Each structure stands twice: as C-alpha cells, then as structure tokens.
Amino acid sequence: MPYKINNDCISCGVCAEECPVDAISVGDGKYVIDPNLCISCGACAAICPVGAPSQE
C-alpha cells in the first residue's frame, strides 16, 4: 500500500530527498506522494520530523 502525506506536513522537503524512486513532490501547501511510483519502502516515514507520511 503506498504512503500518503497527511496535513501534519510542514513542507520541509526531507522526505522528497530521501525517496529512492522520486515519488514525492511539492503539492499545494504540502508534499504529495504519487501512489503509482511509491514502492512502500517507508524511507519517507522514517525520516519525517512530524510523522506526516503514513499508510492508510
């Protein structure tokens, strides 16, 4: 199941830098994850300072 970034996102960009498949990009007010590219590795969730990425 792909990860999603919730509204806790502070737009720091750390998750996008960590994503091995470049599935994360700047969205409208927060970063977003392309579910078609996400490989569910959890790298974004592990590095996020506010725990915004999660699997729903």
CYANA upper distance limits for C-alpha pairs under 8 A (distance plus 0.5 A):
  1 MET  CA     40 SER  CA      6.74
  1 MET  CA     55 GLN  CA      6.99
  1 MET  CA     56 GLU  CA      8.26
  2 PRO  CA     35 PRO  CA      5.95
  2 PRO  CA     38 CYS  CA      5.99
  2 PRO  CA     39 ILE  CA      7.06
  2 PRO  CA     40 SER  CA      5.57
  2 PRO  CA     55 GLN  CA      6.75
  3 TYR  CA     33 ILE  CA      7.37
  3 TYR  CA     35 PRO  CA      7.71
  3 TYR  CA     38 CYS  CA      7.46
  3 TYR  CA     40 SER  CA      6.67
  3 TYR  CA     42 GLY  CA      8.16
  3 TYR  CA     53 PRO  CA      6.51
  3 TYR  CA     54 SER  CA      5.64
  3 TYR  CA     55 GLN  CA      5.05
  3 TYR  CA     56 GLU  CA      7.73
  4 LYS  CA     32 VAL  CA      7.49
  4 LYS  CA     33 ILE  CA      6.42
  4 LYS  CA     35 PRO  CA      8.38
  4 LYS  CA     52 ALA  CA      8.47
  4 LYS  CA     53 PRO  CA      5.85
  4 LYS  CA     54 SER  CA      6.01
  4 LYS  CA     55 GLN  CA      6.61
  4 LYS  CA     56 GLU  CA      7.74
  5 ILE  CA      9 CYS  CA      7.27
  5 ILE  CA     30 LYS  CA      8.46
  5 ILE  CA     31 TYR  CA      7.33
  5 ILE  CA     32 VAL  CA      6.48
  5 ILE  CA     33 ILE  CA      7.32
  5 ILE  CA     52 ALA  CA      5.64
  5 ILE  CA     53 PRO  CA      4.71
  5 ILE  CA     54 SER  CA      6.89
  6 ASN  CA     52 ALA  CA      5.64
  6 ASN  CA     53 PRO  CA      6.84
  6 ASN  CA     54 SER  CA      8.07
  7 ASN  CA     30 LYS  CA      7.83
  7 ASN  CA     52 ALA  CA      7.53
  8 ASP  CA     50 VAL  CA      7.17
  8 ASP  CA     51 GLY  CA      7.99
  8 ASP  CA     52 ALA  CA      5.81
  9 CYS  CA     30 LYS  CA      6.25
  9 CYS  CA     31 TYR  CA      7.55
  9 CYS  CA     50 VAL  CA      7.43
  9 CYS  CA     51 GLY  CA      8.45
  9 CYS  CA     52 ALA  CA      5.75
 10 ILE  CA     30 LYS  CA      7.27
 10 ILE  CA     50 VAL  CA      8.21
 11 SER  CA     26 VAL  CA      8.38
 11 SER  CA     29 GLY  CA      7.76
 11 SER  CA     30 LYS  CA      5.71
 11 SER  CA     31 TYR  CA      6.57
 13 GLY  CA     17 GLU  CA      7.05
 13 GLY  CA     31 TYR  CA      7.85
 14 VAL  CA     18 GLU  CA      6.87
 14 VAL  CA     44 CYS  CA      8.27
 14 VAL  CA     47 ILE  CA      7.56
 14 VAL  CA     48 CYS  CA      7.13
 15 CYS  CA     19 CYS  CA      6.69
 15 CYS  CA     24 ILE  CA      7.74
 15 CYS  CA     43 ALA  CA      8.03
 15 CYS  CA     44 CYS  CA      5.04
 15 CYS  CA     45 ALA  CA      7.98
 15 CYS  CA     47 ILE  CA      7.04
 15 CYS  CA     48 CYS  CA      6.60
 16 ALA  CA     22 ASP  CA      7.29
 16 ALA  CA     23 ALA  CA      8.03
 16 ALA  CA     24 ILE  CA      5.46
 16 ALA  CA     25 SER  CA      6.87
 16 ALA  CA     31 TYR  CA      8.42
 16 ALA  CA     44 CYS  CA      7.84
 18 GLU  CA     43 ALA  CA      6.87
 18 GLU  CA     44 CYS  CA      6.67
 18 GLU  CA     47 ILE  CA      8.15
 19 CYS  CA     23 ALA  CA      7.12
 19 CYS  CA     24 ILE  CA      7.35
 19 CYS  CA     43 ALA  CA      6.82
 19 CYS  CA     44 CYS  CA      6.69
 21 VAL  CA     37 LEU  CA      7.32
 21 VAL  CA     38 CYS  CA      7.57
 21 VAL  CA     39 ILE  CA      8.19
 22 ASP  CA     37 LEU  CA      8.14
 23 ALA  CA     33 ILE  CA      5.95
 23 ALA  CA     34 ASP  CA      5.69
 23 ALA  CA     35 PRO  CA      8.10
 23 ALA  CA     37 LEU  CA      5.69
 23 ALA  CA     38 CYS  CA      6.02
 24 ILE  CA     31 TYR  CA      7.11
 24 ILE  CA     32 VAL  CA      6.06
 24 ILE  CA     33 ILE  CA      4.95
 24 ILE  CA     34 ASP  CA      6.88
 25 SER  CA     31 TYR  CA      6.06
 25 SER  CA     32 VAL  CA      6.06
 25 SER  CA     33 ILE  CA      7.09
 26 VAL  CA     30 LYS  CA      6.82
 26 VAL  CA     31 TYR  CA      4.95
 26 VAL  CA     32 VAL  CA      6.71
 27 GLY  CA     31 TYR  CA      5.39
 27 GLY  CA     32 VAL  CA      6.01
 33 ILE  CA     37 LEU  CA      8.48
 33 ILE  CA     38 CYS  CA      7.43
 34 ASP  CA     38 CYS  CA      6.67
 42 GLY  CA     46 ALA  CA      6.69
 43 ALA  CA     47 ILE  CA      6.96
 44 CYS  CA     48 CYS  CA      6.53
 44 CYS  CA     53 PRO  CA      6.98
 45 ALA  CA     51 GLY  CA      6.63
 45 ALA  CA     52 ALA  CA      7.57
 45 ALA  CA     53 PRO  CA      5.52
 45 ALA  CA     54 SER  CA      6.97
 46 ALA  CA     51 GLY  CA      8.43
 48 CYS  CA     52 ALA  CA      7.16
 48 CYS  CA     53 PRO  CA      7.81
